[in-house]
């Protein structure tokens, strides 16, 4: 009989748009030959759009048993008020990190008592909080050989990872963000059996905050998928794609795009470029009112359509500074498409420096200059694009990732 394992993540399923969600699905499905794999998740399909939710209950998806729990936030209407009431510890910890003292203090005193009760109420009031899932984990923990929690942001991980820490593997997807400084994060990062990081930059960030109290950890990473490519003529016509375009892939939301649209519009004005910016992914309702002739939004596309859109892009852009791996950057590099990324993300900047297959920008001027070179210097674009596949296969091949993750599971 196969050992039973469970992944825990806020959203899951084919058609769910988001890097962490895709990461989880790829890992879960690739472990099906070795384990009885379950996923514990919520009914949420699209944030802040309850009418699109999945049904509550259990289903089988590509060999994975998916258990969906309906969110029932505690004091949900008071979420923002609770957040304001428990900022003190977070701000203190963030300040100590800025002056490079937090890691040393965390090594001596891993867990803080300041604000933790208020922070717990804050996490329990998150719109997608699922107390029934946490109860399920507590009641059924003995059935699982390992519990793999993904993404440090949400109550499912912060509160659930410490229910059975001796059999918990945390895949935190760390990036520098104010949410990393909640005092309630310390038990999650210090008590679990093992932390599986995606990159060395991610691990450095965690060490800087939690010091020598950081739980045992290693680099595991994630591979990428190369879906069959849809017919380009049909895809191009369906979405009205131009001959030449810069591509953004992911959730089309202000928090992910940052200044990409104004930066690109300014680039077009200064250089008179007829190149378009194509945004592919689920569109946040708050973005629906924005419209520019230089910017095209395809909405969500199938995996085959996405593969075709990537392979015909001139440049891939990732303007987010909150990345722990950037699967989309790796996918572009594997397809010899040069990438231009936000240099505030240490993870993506490391990818650029180690691979030589992408460029980063720190200012709007650097964005314009580097994008212009990538779009106008064909020899340069081809040269750096050709470096991508070797880097991806050396560090992020499934033949490396899955055995590493299986070793962690078997050691529990």
C-alpha positions in Angstrom: 0.0 0.0 0.0 1.3 3.5 -0.9 2.0 6.0 1.8 -0.6 8.8 1.8 0.7 12.4 1.6 -1.2 15.7 1.4 -0.4 19.1 -0.1 -2.1 22.0 1.5 -2.7 25.2 -0.5 -5.3 27.9 -0.7 -6.4 27.2 -4.3 -5.9 24.2 -6.6 -7.1 22.9 -10.0 -6.7 23.1 -13.7 -7.5 26.6 -14.8 -6.5 28.2 -11.5 -4.2 31.1 -12.4 -1.1 31.6 -10.2 2.5 30.5 -9.9 2.1 28.8 -6.5 -1.0 26.9 -7.6 0.6 25.6 -10.8 3.7 24.7 -8.8 1.6 22.6 -6.4 -0.3 20.9 -9.2 2.8 19.9 -11.0 4.4 18.4 -7.9 1.2 16.6 -6.8 0.6 15.0 -10.1 4.2 13.9 -10.5 4.2 12.2 -7.1 1.1 10.1 -7.9 3.1 7.1 -9.1 4.8 6.9 -5.7 2.2 8.0 -3.2 -1.5 8.2 -2.5 -1.6 12.0 -3.1 -4.3 14.3 -1.7 -4.7 18.1 -1.8 -6.5 20.0 0.9 -7.6 23.3 -0.5 -10.5 25.8 -0.5 -13.4 26.1 -2.9 -11.9 29.4 -4.1 -11.1 29.5 -7.8 -10.7 33.3 -8.3 -10.1 35.6 -5.4 -12.9 38.0 -4.6 -15.3 36.2 -7.0 -17.4 33.7 -5.0 -19.7 33.0 -8.0 -16.8 31.3 -9.7 -16.0 29.0 -6.7 -15.6 25.2 -7.0 -18.1 22.9 -5.3 -17.3 21.9 -1.8 -16.3 18.2 -1.3 -14.0 15.6 -2.7 -13.0 14.8 -6.3 -10.3 13.0 -8.3 -8.2 15.2 -10.7 -5.5 13.5 -12.7 -5.0 10.8 -10.0 -5.0 13.3 -7.1 -7.7 13.3 -4.5 -8.8 16.9 -4.0 -10.6 17.9 -0.8 -12.2 21.3 -1.0 -13.3 23.2 2.1 -15.6 26.2 2.0 -14.1 29.4 3.6 -15.7 30.5 6.8 -13.6 33.5 8.1 -13.9 34.4 11.7 -14.9 38.1 12.2 -14.4 38.5 8.4 -15.9 42.0 8.3 -13.3 43.1 10.9 -10.3 41.8 8.9 -8.8 45.3 8.2 -9.4 46.5 11.7 -7.7 43.5 13.1 -4.8 44.0 10.8 -4.3 47.6 12.0 -4.4 46.4 15.6 -1.5 43.9 15.3 1.0 45.8 13.2 3.4 46.7 16.0 5.3 43.4 16.2 5.5 43.2 12.4 6.9 46.8 12.2 9.4 46.2 14.9 10.6 43.0 13.3 10.8 44.7 9.9 12.9 47.5 11.4 15.2 45.1 13.1 15.7 43.3 9.8 16.6 46.6 8.1 19.3 47.3 10.6 20.5 43.6 10.3 19.7 42.6 13.9 16.6 40.4 13.4 18.4 37.2 12.5 20.7 37.4 15.6 17.7 38.1 17.9 15.7 35.3 16.3 18.6 32.9 16.9 18.4 33.7 20.6 14.6 34.0 20.9 12.9 32.3 17.9 9.3 33.0 18.9 7.8 36.3 19.9 4.8 36.6 22.3 4.1 40.2 21.2 0.9 40.5 19.1 0.6 36.7 18.4 -2.9 36.5 19.8 -4.0 39.4 17.8 -2.2 38.1 14.7 -4.0 34.8 15.1 -7.4 36.6 15.1 -6.2 38.5 12.0 -5.3 35.3 10.1 -8.6 33.6 11.2 -10.5 36.6 9.7 -8.9 36.3 6.2 -11.6 36.1 3.6 -10.5 32.6 2.5 -9.8 31.1 6.0 -11.0 27.5 6.3 -11.4 26.4 10.0 -12.9 23.1 8.9 -9.7 22.3 7.0 -7.6 22.9 10.0 -9.9 20.7 12.1 -9.6 18.0 9.4 -5.8 18.1 9.6 -5.9 17.8 13.3 -8.3 14.9 13.2 -6.6 13.0 10.4 -2.9 13.8 10.8 -2.0 10.2 11.6 -3.2 9.0 8.2 -0.6 11.0 6.4 3.1 10.2 6.0 3.8 13.8 5.2 2.0 17.1 5.0 3.4 19.6 2.5 2.2 23.2 3.0 2.7 25.7 0.2 2.9 29.5 0.3 3.6 31.2 3.7 1.0 34.0 3.1 -2.3 32.3 4.1 -3.9 31.0 7.3 -3.9 27.4 6.0 -0.1 27.4 6.1 0.6 29.7 9.0 -1.9 28.0 11.3 -1.9 24.5 9.8 1.9 23.8 9.5 2.2 23.7 13.3 -0.6 21.2 13.9 1.7 18.2 13.1 5.1 19.9 12.7 7.0 16.6 13.0 5.6 15.4 9.6 5.4 18.8 7.9 7.4 19.9 4.9 7.1 23.6 4.3 7.4 24.9 0.7 7.1 28.6 1.7 7.7 30.5 -1.6 9.5 33.2 0.4 10.0 36.7 -1.0 10.8 40.0 0.8 7.4 41.4 1.8 5.9 42.9 4.9 3.8 39.8 5.4 7.0 37.9 6.2 7.5 39.8 9.4 4.4 38.6 11.3 5.5 37.3 14.7 3.2 34.3 14.1 5.4 33.2 11.2 8.2 32.1 13.6 6.6 28.8 14.7 6.0 27.9 11.1 9.6 28.6 10.0 11.3 27.1 13.1 9.2 24.1 14.2 8.5 22.2 11.0 10.4 19.0 10.0 11.9 20.5 6.9 11.7 23.6 4.6 12.1 23.0 0.9 13.3 26.2 -0.8 13.2 26.9 -4.5 16.3 29.1 -4.7 19.3 30.1 -2.7 18.1 33.7 -2.7 14.9 32.6 -1.0 16.8 30.7 1.6 19.1 33.7 2.3 16.0 35.8 2.9 14.6 33.3 5.4 17.9 32.9 7.2 18.2 36.7 7.5 14.9 36.8 9.4 14.9 33.6 11.4 18.6 33.2 12.0 20.0 29.9 13.2 16.5 28.9 14.5 15.4 28.3 10.9 14.2 24.7 10.6 16.3 22.1 8.7 16.2 23.0 5.1 17.4 22.3 1.6 17.0 23.5 -2.0 14.5 21.4 -3.9 13.0 23.7 -6.6 10.5 23.0 -9.2 10.5 21.9 -12.9 8.5 23.3 -15.7 6.0 21.8 -18.2 6.2 22.1 -21.9 2.6 21.7 -23.1 1.8 20.8 -26.7 1.5 24.0 -28.8 -1.8 25.0 -30.2 -2.0 26.1 -33.8 -0.5 29.5 -34.0 -2.7 30.8 -36.8 -5.8 30.0 -34.8 -4.5 31.4 -31.6 -3.3 34.6 -33.2 -6.7 35.1 -34.8 -8.7 34.2 -31.7 -6.9 36.8 -29.5 -6.1 39.4 -32.1 -2.3 39.1 -31.4 0.1 41.3 -33.3 3.2 40.1 -35.2 5.5 41.4 -32.6 4.7 41.7 -28.9 6.2 41.8 -25.4 4.5 39.2 -23.2 3.4 39.3 -19.5 2.0 36.0 -18.1 0.2 35.7 -14.8 -2.5 37.3 -12.8 -3.4 40.6 -14.4 -3.6 42.6 -11.2 -1.9 45.8 -9.9 0.1 44.0 -7.3 1.8 41.8 -10.0 2.1 44.4 -12.8 3.5 47.2 -10.7 4.5 49.9 -13.1 4.6 47.8 -16.2 1.8 49.4 -18.2 2.9 53.1 -17.6 6.6 52.1 -18.3 5.6 50.4 -21.5 3.4 53.2 -22.7 6.2 55.6 -22.0 8.6 53.4 -24.0 6.2 53.4 -27.0 5.9 57.2 -26.8 9.7 57.8 -26.7 10.7 55.3 -29.3 7.6 55.3 -31.6 7.4 51.6 -31.4 4.5 49.6 -32.8 5.3 46.7 -30.6 2.3 45.7 -28.3 2.2 44.6 -24.7 0.2 41.4 -24.3 -1.2 40.5 -20.9 -2.2 36.8 -20.6 -3.9 35.5 -17.5 -6.9 35.9 -15.3 -7.9 39.6 -15.1 -8.5 41.1 -11.7 -12.0 42.9 -11.7 -10.2 46.1 -10.6 -8.3 46.1 -13.9 -11.3 45.7 -16.1 -11.7 49.5 -16.6 -8.2 50.0 -18.0 -7.8 50.1 -21.8 -4.9 51.2 -24.0 -4.5 50.6 -27.7 -0.9 49.5 -27.1 -2.0 46.9 -24.5 -3.9 43.7 -25.3 -5.5 41.4 -22.7 -6.2 37.9 -23.7 -7.7 36.7 -20.4 -7.1 33.2 -19.3 -5.9 30.8 -22.0 -5.4 27.0 -22.2 -2.0 25.5 -21.6 -1.6 24.8 -25.3 -2.5 28.3 -26.3 -0.1 29.7 -23.6 2.7 27.6 -25.0 2.1 29.1 -28.5 1.9 32.6 -27.2 5.2 32.2 -25.3 7.0 30.8 -28.3 6.1 33.6 -30.5 6.9 36.4 -28.1 9.8 38.8 -28.7 10.4 39.3 -25.0 8.9 38.1 -21.8 8.6 40.6 -18.9 8.1 39.9 -15.2 7.5 43.2 -13.3 6.8 41.6 -10.0 9.3 42.0 -7.2 7.6 39.3 -5.1 8.9 36.1 -6.6 10.4 33.0 -5.0 11.2 31.2 -8.2 9.3 32.6 -11.3 8.2 29.5 -13.3 7.2 31.8 -16.1 10.7 33.2 -16.4 12.1 29.7 -16.5 9.6 28.7 -19.1 10.6 31.6 -21.3 14.3 30.8 -20.9 13.7 27.2 -21.8 12.0 28.4 -25.0 14.9 30.7 -25.8 12.8 33.8 -25.2 14.8 36.5 -23.5 13.3 37.9 -20.3 13.3 41.4 -18.8 12.6 41.3 -15.0 12.3 43.5 -12.0 15.7 43.8 -10.3 14.1 44.3 -6.9 13.4 40.6 -7.0 16.7 39.0 -5.7 15.5 35.6 -7.0 15.0 36.8 -10.6 18.2 38.9 -10.5 20.1 35.8 -9.5 18.6 33.9 -12.4 19.8 36.7 -14.7 23.3 36.7 -13.3 23.7 32.9 -13.2 22.3 32.1 -16.6 23.2 35.1 -18.7 19.8 34.5 -20.4 17.8 37.5 -19.1 18.2 41.2 -18.2 16.9 43.1 -15.1 15.9 46.7 -14.6 15.9 48.8 -11.4 14.6 52.1 -12.9 12.2 53.2 -15.6 15.1 54.4 -17.7 16.8 51.0 -17.5 13.5 49.3 -18.4 13.2 51.5 -21.6 16.9 51.0 -22.6 17.0 47.3 -22.0 13.7 46.6 -23.6 14.8 48.7 -26.6 18.0 46.7 -27.0 16.1 43.4 -26.8 13.6 44.5 -29.4 16.1 46.0 -31.9 19.3 44.0 -31.5 18.5 40.7 -33.1 21.9 39.2 -32.6 22.0 40.1 -28.9 18.5 38.8 -28.3 19.3 35.5 -30.0 22.6 35.2 -28.1 21.1 35.5 -24.6 18.0 33.5 -25.6 20.2 30.5 -26.6 21.7 30.4 -23.0 18.4 29.6 -21.4 17.7 25.9 -22.0 21.0 24.7 -20.5 20.5 26.7 -17.3 16.9 25.5 -16.8 17.8 21.8 -17.4 20.9 22.0 -15.1 18.9 23.4 -12.1 15.2 22.8 -12.6 14.8 19.4 -14.3 12.1 17.1 -12.9 14.8 14.4 -12.8 16.4 16.4 -10.1 13.4 17.9 -8.3 11.2 14.8 -7.7 13.9 12.5 -6.3 14.9 15.3 -3.9 11.3 15.8 -2.7 10.8 12.0 -2.3 13.9 11.8 -0.1 12.5 14.4 2.2 9.2 12.5 2.4 10.9 9.1 3.1 13.0 10.6 5.9 9.9 11.5 7.9 
